[in-house]
Amino acid sequence: MTTTTRDRGEEQADPRVRRTQAALRATLIELVQHRDLSRISVADVAERAGISRSTFYDHYRDVHELAASACTVMIDELIEAIPGRTPAPPDDPPDTLLTFFAHLAEHASLYRSVLGPQGSARVMDHVRHRATAAVYAHRIGAVLDPSADSPHDVPAAFTAGALLSVATDWLRRGCPCPPAEMAARTLPLLLALYREDPGRDG
């Protein structure tokens, strides 16, 4: 029987469940480097991960839900690693943006599948929500609390939406320029927004 959302939340305390889910996510990330997500079956993932199909269904409904889980976990880990401070001066390397685009490029096949036209609205909403919270933390110079929801903040929502749009367009086109160039192109646009935002202190 398929595990309910409530059951899954309760199971997160079980190290065996966490290990199995981590193994499934890692297996999918490996498989999607070699073929499109649409061509990967539950049987493919289960066989490569060394588990039964019934065990797979104990954790995920299908490969698409597994892909959404893999992306949201990676995005959470990426955003949580971003230091909660205001953007660096223009002459500093755009380390945060470079890390962001490098991460997307490393897992381009997976993100292209879930963020593209036929992708997951759940993942898109999750990425937008987490990015908005991260930008808000940067704006006020605070440390990002992953469990907290940021208040309604127009510049933060605008910045996160614009960054996500740029990233998905770049992925859709096959990442035509390297992550460092994308970071360098995007940074001035973000800095312009911060300079013109009358609500930001300093």
Secondary structure, DSSP 4 states (H G I P E B T S, - for coil): -PPPHHHHHHHTT-HHHHHHHHHHHHHHHHHTTTS-GGG--HHHHHHHHT--HHHHHHH-SSHHHHHHHHHHHHHHHHHHTS-SSPPPPTTS--HHHHHHHHHHHHTHHHHHHHHSTTS-HHHHHHHHHHHHHHHHHHHHT----TTSPPPP-HHHHHHHHHHHHHHHHHHHTT--S-HHHHHHHHHHHHHHHHHH-TTS--
